[in-house]
Amino acid sequence: MEGLVAMMSAAQNDLITRIGPGAPAGTLLRHYWQPAALAVELEGDRPIRPVKLLGQDFVLFRDENGKLGMLDRDCPHRGADLAFGRLEDGGLRCPFHGWLFDVAGTCLETPAEPAGSRLCERIRQASYPVVERSGIIFAYLGKGEPPAFPELDCFIAPDSHVFAFKGLIDCNWLQALEVGIDPAHASFLHRFFEDGEQDEAYGRQFRATSADSDMPMTRVLREFPCPEIRVETTDYGLQLIALRQIDDASTHVRVTNVLFPQAFVIPLSGEMTITQWHVPIDDTSCYWYAIFTSFTGPMNKEQMRAQRLELYTLPDYRPRVGRFNDYGFDPYEQHNRTYTGMGEDINVHDQWAIESQGPIQDRTREHLGQTDKGIVAYRRLLVAAIEQATNGLTPKMVLDPAQAAQIQGPSTMDGVGPSGEWEPYWRAVDQERRTSAPWAPKRKTA
């Protein structure tokens, strides 16, 4: 891959980025469960939310009995907006003429019709399977039965040990995802000139001390900016290993994963991992959804949420800083404290990097190098899966229950081990963390 230069055409770029109904990448993504909302968004007196997902408009709600439903947003009578509906009488009622729909899209009543009318028996609103997992409500927009959920750590850990959040990004989903497939960028984009106090590291990316070391990740990234990157294809997608040799005796090992088609799994600290999806709203905007999983004690959800609400506003989880205010850029800070001059939260750094590429990155202008080998490998998987999906074949990670039971973990790592034995070192550390987790004492390394 030495000197690899992008040769992508505009048509190829469209192929892998456009996700609307009928678009090839959209056809692929409709084979999978997609995060549609945080469960907390349906709490309160009115558990109804408009949702835009993969370029389509829906209404998501929880009925009076606690059942989840997601329907097309336009009422099948005359197209009024069901996101303004009323929860009553076992379903969601359109305020225009009172038509009532249950979570399955069945029309229960058309009350303004004459007595004896059987119109409602012929009406059905399009509905979509929805399920709540680890604080996220997932929806399935595809045809036929939805796939089984893989037995990932974030899905098998109890509610006490997971925390979910999300944030809005103003660009195409693919460039947002690809920042997580790039192990080299963190040494620059997320560089801090000083190391923070460890008692302030909880819940913050790249601030904790690496395993088996008193060296904080901030120092590792700052002093060793040229990692050796290894990429392996796995049953679930890709595993990426970034090696930063500290000295002849010790090497920093960071293991991350691409969970096909649109998520990655990375270490937050020695005790937590992050499983993060990048979910298209439409072609030029997306949400990131993340599940933080603790392998030790219960999650401090109040602290985690408070940290993140410092940067996002409700109800739409819009960032408080962004293109509209130059991402909080401060030249003095850039000279003295952080490489970007954009504050200490890495989500802001990532947001600048990917949004500055434009609404949809023009990949015909790219010049890729060795550090991009993970991105190249992912794009090959993506193109192959798009071809399978458009040809009626089953793409990667569309799982039946037996297959889903085999997709576990996946393992992550952030630690300093012996240079000559880094691979058995990181696997042993991961296995110890996994077997000592209170919720998964017998899980095997993935």
C-alpha positions as CSV (number, residue, x, y, z in Angstrom):
1,M,0.0,0.0,0.0
2,E,3.0,2.3,-0.1
3,G,2.1,5.6,-1.7
4,L,-1.5,4.4,-2.2
5,V,-3.4,7.1,-4.1
6,A,-7.2,7.2,-4.3
7,M,-8.7,6.5,-7.7
8,M,-12.3,6.7,-6.7
9,S,-14.8,8.2,-9.2
10,A,-17.7,10.4,-8.4
11,A,-20.1,7.5,-9.2
12,Q,-18.2,5.2,-6.8
13,N,-18.4,7.9,-4.1
14,D,-22.1,8.1,-4.5
15,L,-22.4,4.3,-4.4
16,I,-20.9,4.2,-0.8
17,T,-22.5,7.3,0.6
18,R,-26.1,7.7,-0.6
19,I,-28.6,5.9,1.7
20,G,-32.1,6.9,0.6
21,P,-34.7,4.3,-0.4
22,G,-33.5,2.5,-3.5
23,A,-29.9,3.7,-3.3
24,P,-27.5,0.8,-3.2
25,A,-25.9,1.7,0.2
26,G,-29.4,2.4,1.5
27,T,-30.5,-1.1,0.4
28,L,-27.5,-2.5,2.3
29,L,-28.2,-0.6,5.6
30,R,-31.8,-1.6,5.6
31,H,-30.6,-5.2,6.2
32,Y,-29.6,-4.3,9.7
33,W,-31.1,-2.9,13.0
34,Q,-30.5,0.8,13.1
35,P,-30.4,3.0,16.3
36,A,-33.5,5.2,16.0
37,A,-33.6,7.0,19.4
38,L,-32.3,6.8,23.0
39,A,-34.7,5.1,25.3
40,V,-34.7,8.2,27.5
41,E,-36.2,10.2,24.7
42,L,-39.5,8.3,25.2
43,E,-39.7,9.1,28.9
44,G,-42.0,11.7,30.4
45,D,-45.6,12.6,29.9
46,R,-45.6,12.3,26.1
47,P,-43.5,9.4,24.8
48,I,-43.8,10.3,21.1
49,R,-40.8,11.3,18.9
50,P,-40.4,12.2,15.3
51,V,-37.6,10.2,13.8
52,K,-35.8,10.7,10.5
53,L,-33.7,7.6,9.6
54,L,-32.1,6.6,6.3
55,G,-33.9,9.5,4.6
56,Q,-37.4,8.5,5.7
57,D,-39.7,10.1,8.2
58,F,-41.3,8.1,11.1
59,V,-43.1,8.6,14.4
60,L,-41.7,6.5,17.3
61,F,-43.9,6.1,20.4
62,R,-44.6,4.0,23.4
63,D,-48.3,3.2,23.9
64,E,-50.3,3.3,27.1
65,N,-49.3,-0.3,27.9
66,G,-45.6,0.4,27.4
67,K,-45.4,-1.2,23.9
68,L,-43.0,0.4,21.4
69,G,-44.2,1.2,17.9
70,M,-42.7,3.0,14.9
71,L,-45.0,4.1,12.0
72,D,-44.6,6.1,8.8
73,R,-45.1,9.7,9.9
74,D,-47.8,10.8,7.5
75,C,-51.3,9.7,8.3
76,P,-52.7,7.4,5.6
77,H,-56.0,9.4,5.6
78,R,-54.8,12.8,4.2
79,G,-51.1,13.0,5.2
80,A,-51.2,14.9,8.5
81,D,-48.2,14.6,10.8
82,L,-48.7,11.8,13.3
83,A,-45.8,13.1,15.4
84,F,-48.4,15.5,16.8
85,G,-50.8,12.6,17.6
86,R,-52.5,11.7,20.9
87,L,-51.8,8.6,22.9
88,E,-55.1,7.2,23.8
89,D,-57.5,4.2,23.5
90,G,-54.7,1.7,22.9
91,G,-52.8,3.6,20.1
92,L,-51.8,6.8,18.5
93,R,-54.6,9.0,17.3
94,C,-54.3,11.6,14.5
95,P,-55.7,14.9,15.7
96,F,-57.0,15.8,12.2
97,H,-60.0,13.3,12.0
98,G,-59.3,11.0,14.9
99,W,-58.0,8.0,13.0
100,L,-56.4,5.6,15.5
101,F,-53.4,3.2,14.9
102,D,-51.8,0.7,17.2
103,V,-48.1,-0.2,17.3
104,A,-48.5,-2.7,14.5
105,G,-50.0,0.0,12.2
106,T,-53.5,-1.5,12.4
107,C,-56.3,1.1,12.0
108,L,-58.5,0.7,15.1
109,E,-61.0,3.5,14.5
110,T,-62.1,6.1,11.9
111,P,-64.6,7.8,14.2
112,A,-65.8,10.5,11.8
113,E,-67.1,7.9,9.3
114,P,-70.8,7.0,9.3
115,A,-72.0,4.3,11.7
116,G,-71.4,0.9,10.3
117,S,-68.5,2.0,8.1
118,R,-65.8,-0.7,7.6
119,L,-63.2,1.7,6.2
120,C,-60.8,1.1,9.0
121,E,-60.6,-2.6,8.1
122,R,-59.0,-1.7,4.8
123,I,-56.5,0.8,6.2
124,R,-53.0,-0.1,7.5
125,Q,-50.2,2.2,8.3
126,A,-46.7,1.0,7.5
127,S,-45.0,-0.2,10.7
128,Y,-41.5,-1.3,11.6
129,P,-40.0,-3.6,14.2
130,V,-38.5,-1.8,17.1
131,V,-36.7,-3.1,20.2
132,E,-34.9,-1.6,23.1
133,R,-31.3,-2.7,23.9
134,S,-29.0,-1.1,26.5
135,G,-30.6,2.3,26.4
136,I,-31.1,2.5,22.6
137,I,-34.2,1.9,20.6
138,F,-33.3,0.0,17.4
139,A,-35.5,-0.1,14.3
140,Y,-35.5,-2.4,11.3
141,L,-36.5,-0.9,8.0
142,G,-35.8,-3.8,5.7
143,K,-37.9,-6.6,4.2
144,G,-38.7,-9.9,5.9
145,E,-37.6,-10.9,9.4
146,P,-34.9,-8.8,11.0
147,P,-31.5,-10.3,11.8
148,A,-30.6,-11.6,15.3
149,F,-28.6,-9.3,17.6
150,P,-25.0,-10.4,18.1
151,E,-24.0,-11.2,21.7
152,L,-21.8,-8.1,22.1
153,D,-20.6,-7.0,25.5
154,C,-22.7,-3.9,25.2
155,F,-25.8,-6.0,24.8
156,I,-25.2,-8.7,27.4
157,A,-24.1,-6.4,30.2
158,P,-26.9,-5.4,32.6
159,D,-28.5,-2.0,32.6
160,S,-26.4,-1.0,35.6
161,H,-23.2,-1.4,33.6
162,V,-24.2,0.4,30.3
163,F,-24.8,4.0,29.5
164,A,-26.1,5.3,26.1
165,F,-25.9,8.7,24.5
166,K,-25.9,10.3,21.1
167,G,-25.0,13.5,19.2
168,L,-25.8,15.2,15.9
169,I,-23.2,15.5,13.1
170,D,-23.7,17.8,10.1
171,C,-22.3,15.6,7.4
172,N,-22.5,12.2,5.6
173,W,-22.5,9.1,7.8
174,L,-19.5,7.5,6.1
175,Q,-16.9,10.2,6.7
176,A,-18.2,10.3,10.3
177,L,-17.6,6.5,10.7
178,E,-14.2,6.6,9.0
179,V,-12.7,8.8,11.7
180,G,-13.0,5.8,14.1
181,I,-11.1,3.5,11.6
182,D,-8.0,5.8,11.7
183,P,-5.7,4.9,14.6
184,A,-3.1,7.6,13.6
185,H,-5.2,10.7,13.8
186,A,-5.5,10.7,17.6
187,S,-1.8,11.6,18.0
188,F,-2.5,14.9,16.3
189,L,-6.3,15.7,16.4
190,H,-6.6,14.7,20.1
191,R,-3.2,15.9,21.3
192,F,-3.0,17.6,24.7
193,F,0.2,19.4,25.7
194,E,-0.3,18.6,29.3
195,D,-1.6,15.5,31.1
196,G,-4.7,15.8,33.2
197,E,-5.3,14.5,36.7
198,Q,-6.4,10.9,36.8
199,D,-9.3,11.7,39.2
200,E,-10.8,13.7,36.4
201,A,-10.4,11.0,33.7
202,Y,-13.6,9.1,34.4
203,G,-15.8,8.9,31.3
204,R,-13.3,10.9,29.2
205,Q,-11.6,9.5,26.1
206,F,-7.8,9.4,25.9
207,R,-7.3,10.8,29.4
208,A,-6.9,7.6,31.6
209,T,-3.7,5.8,32.3
210,S,-2.9,2.9,30.0
211,A,-3.1,-0.6,31.5
212,D,0.1,-1.9,33.2
213,S,1.6,1.6,33.1
214,D,1.6,4.9,34.8
215,M,1.7,6.6,31.4
216,P,-1.6,8.4,30.5
217,M,-2.8,8.0,27.0
218,T,-2.4,11.7,26.4
219,R,1.4,11.2,26.8
220,V,1.4,8.1,24.6
221,L,-0.3,9.9,21.8
222,R,1.8,13.1,22.1
223,E,5.2,11.4,22.2
224,F,4.7,8.5,19.9
225,P,2.8,9.8,16.9
226,C,3.7,7.2,14.3
227,P,2.1,3.8,15.1
228,E,2.5,0.6,13.3
229,I,-1.0,-0.3,12.1
230,R,-2.2,-3.9,11.5
231,V,-5.6,-4.7,10.1
232,E,-7.2,-8.1,10.1
233,T,-10.6,-9.2,8.6
234,T,-12.9,-10.9,11.2
235,D,-16.3,-12.5,11.2
236,Y,-17.8,-9.2,12.5
237,G,-15.8,-6.8,10.4
238,L,-12.2,-5.7,11.1
239,Q,-9.8,-5.7,14.0
240,L,-7.2,-2.9,14.0
241,I,-4.0,-3.0,16.2
242,A,-1.9,0.2,16.6
243,L,1.5,-0.4,18.1
244,R,3.6,2.5,19.5
245,Q,7.0,1.3,20.7
246,I,7.9,3.1,23.9
247,D,11.4,1.6,24.1
248,D,13.2,-1.6,23.4
249,A,11.4,-3.4,26.2
250,S,7.8,-2.0,26.1
251,T,5.2,-1.2,23.4
252,H,1.8,0.5,23.7
253,V,-0.9,-1.7,22.2
254,R,-4.3,-0.3,21.2
255,V,-6.8,-2.7,19.8
256,T,-10.0,-1.4,18.2
257,N,-12.7,-2.9,15.9
258,V,-15.0,-2.2,13.1
259,L,-18.4,-3.7,13.7
260,F,-19.9,-4.0,10.2
261,P,-21.6,-2.2,8.7
262,Q,-21.4,1.1,10.6
263,A,-20.1,0.8,14.1
264,F,-16.8,0.6,15.9
265,V,-15.8,-0.7,19.3
266,I,-12.9,1.0,21.1
267,P,-11.5,1.2,24.6
268,L,-12.4,4.2,26.7
269,S,-10.2,3.1,29.6
270,G,-9.1,0.0,31.3
271,E,-12.6,-0.6,32.7
272,M,-14.8,0.7,29.8
273,T,-15.4,0.2,26.1
274,I,-17.4,2.3,23.7
275,T,-19.6,0.7,21.0
276,Q,-20.5,3.5,18.6
277,W,-22.8,3.6,15.5
278,H,-22.9,6.3,12.9
279,V,-26.5,6.4,11.7
280,P,-27.7,8.4,8.6
281,I,-30.5,10.8,9.1
282,D,-30.2,11.6,5.4
283,D,-27.3,11.9,2.9
284,T,-25.8,15.0,4.6
285,S,-26.4,14.5,8.4
286,C,-26.2,11.7,10.9
287,Y,-26.2,10.8,14.6
288,W,-23.6,9.0,16.5
289,Y,-25.0,6.6,19.1
290,A,-22.7,5.2,21.7
291,I,-23.1,2.5,24.4
292,F,-20.5,2.7,27.1
293,T,-19.9,-0.6,28.8
294,S,-18.2,-1.1,32.2
295,F,-16.3,-4.3,33.0
296,T,-15.9,-3.4,36.7
297,G,-18.5,-1.5,38.8
298,P,-21.9,0.0,37.9
299,M,-21.8,3.0,35.5
300,N,-22.1,6.4,37.0
301,K,-24.8,7.4,34.6
302,E,-25.5,10.8,36.2
303,Q,-21.9,11.9,35.8
304,M,-21.6,10.5,32.3
305,R,-24.8,12.2,31.1
306,A,-23.8,15.5,32.8
307,Q,-20.4,15.5,31.1
308,R,-22.0,15.1,27.7
309,L,-24.8,17.5,28.2
310,E,-22.2,20.2,28.6
311,L,-21.7,19.9,24.9
312,Y,-25.1,18.9,23.6
313,T,-28.6,20.5,23.8
314,L,-31.9,18.8,24.1
315,P,-34.2,17.7,22.7
316,D,-32.3,17.0,19.5
317,Y,-28.8,16.5,20.9
318,R,-27.3,19.3,18.8
319,P,-23.7,20.3,19.6
320,R,-23.3,23.6,21.5
321,V,-20.2,24.2,19.4
322,G,-19.8,23.6,15.7
323,R,-19.4,25.2,12.3
324,F,-21.6,28.0,13.3
325,N,-19.1,29.2,16.0
326,D,-15.9,27.9,14.5
327,Y,-15.9,24.9,16.9
328,G,-14.9,27.2,19.8
329,F,-11.5,27.7,18.2
330,D,-9.1,29.7,20.3
331,P,-5.6,30.5,18.9
332,Y,-4.1,31.0,22.4
333,E,-5.3,27.5,23.4
334,Q,-4.0,26.0,20.1
335,H,-0.5,27.4,20.9
336,N,-0.5,26.5,24.6
337,R,-2.9,23.6,25.5
338,T,-4.4,21.6,22.7
339,Y,-3.3,20.8,19.1
340,T,-6.7,22.0,17.6
341,G,-7.4,24.9,19.9
342,M,-11.0,23.5,20.1
343,G,-11.3,22.5,23.7
344,E,-10.8,19.2,25.5
345,D,-13.7,17.1,24.2
346,I,-12.6,14.8,21.4
347,N,-16.1,14.8,19.9
348,V,-15.6,18.4,19.0
349,H,-12.3,17.6,17.4
350,D,-13.8,14.8,15.4
351,Q,-16.8,16.9,14.4
352,W,-14.5,19.6,13.0
353,A,-12.4,17.1,11.1
354,I,-15.3,15.3,9.4
355,E,-17.7,18.3,8.9
356,S,-14.9,20.3,7.4
357,Q,-14.7,17.7,4.6
358,G,-18.0,19.0,3.3
359,P,-21.6,17.6,3.5
360,I,-20.4,14.6,1.5
361,Q,-16.7,14.2,1.3
362,D,-15.3,14.3,-2.3
363,R,-13.2,11.2,-2.2
364,T,-12.0,11.7,-5.8
365,R,-9.6,14.2,-4.3
366,E,-8.1,11.9,-1.7
367,H,-4.5,10.8,-1.5
368,L,-4.4,7.8,0.9
369,G,-1.3,6.5,2.7
370,Q,-0.2,3.7,5.1
371,T,-2.2,5.1,8.0
372,D,-5.4,4.7,5.9
373,K,-5.1,0.9,5.5
374,G,-8.1,0.4,7.8
375,I,-10.2,2.7,5.8
376,V,-9.2,1.0,2.6
377,A,-10.0,-2.4,4.0
378,Y,-13.4,-1.2,5.3
379,R,-14.4,0.4,2.0
380,R,-13.6,-3.0,0.2
381,L,-16.0,-4.7,2.7
382,L,-18.6,-2.1,2.1
383,V,-18.5,-2.3,-1.7
384,A,-18.6,-6.1,-1.6
385,A,-21.6,-6.0,0.8
386,I,-23.5,-3.4,-1.3
387,E,-23.0,-5.7,-4.3
388,Q,-24.4,-8.7,-2.4
389,A,-27.4,-6.7,-1.1
390,T,-28.3,-5.3,-4.5
391,N,-28.0,-8.8,-6.0
392,G,-30.4,-10.4,-3.4
393,L,-27.6,-12.1,-1.5
394,T,-27.1,-12.0,2.3
395,P,-24.3,-9.5,3.2
396,K,-21.9,-9.7,6.1
397,M,-23.3,-9.6,9.7
398,V,-26.9,-10.3,8.7
399,L,-27.1,-13.0,11.3
400,D,-29.4,-15.9,12.3
401,P,-29.6,-16.8,16.0
402,A,-26.9,-19.4,15.8
403,Q,-24.5,-17.1,14.0
404,A,-25.3,-14.2,16.4
405,A,-24.3,-16.3,19.4
406,Q,-20.8,-16.7,17.9
407,I,-20.2,-12.9,17.5
408,Q,-19.0,-12.0,21.0
409,G,-16.9,-9.2,22.5
410,P,-15.2,-7.9,20.5
411,S,-12.0,-7.4,22.4
412,T,-10.4,-4.0,22.9
413,M,-7.2,-2.9,24.5
414,D,-5.2,0.1,25.7
415,G,-2.1,-1.0,27.5
416,V,1.7,-1.1,27.6
417,G,3.3,-4.6,27.4
418,P,6.5,-6.3,26.4
419,S,7.7,-5.4,22.9
420,G,8.5,-8.9,21.9
421,E,5.4,-10.4,23.4
422,W,2.8,-7.8,22.8
423,E,0.2,-10.1,21.3
424,P,-0.1,-12.7,24.1
425,Y,0.1,-9.8,26.5
426,W,-2.9,-8.0,25.2
427,R,-5.0,-11.1,24.8
428,A,-4.2,-12.2,28.4
429,V,-5.1,-8.7,29.8
430,D,-8.4,-8.8,27.8
431,Q,-9.2,-12.3,29.0
432,E,-8.6,-11.3,32.6
433,R,-10.8,-8.3,32.3
434,R,-13.5,-10.3,30.6
435,T,-13.5,-13.2,33.0
436,S,-13.5,-10.9,36.1
437,A,-16.4,-8.8,34.9
438,P,-19.3,-9.4,37.3
439,W,-21.8,-9.8,34.5
440,A,-19.8,-12.0,32.2
441,P,-17.5,-14.3,34.1
442,K,-17.4,-17.0,31.5
443,R,-17.3,-15.0,28.3
444,K,-14.5,-15.9,25.9
445,T,-12.2,-13.5,24.1
446,A,-13.5,-12.6,20.7
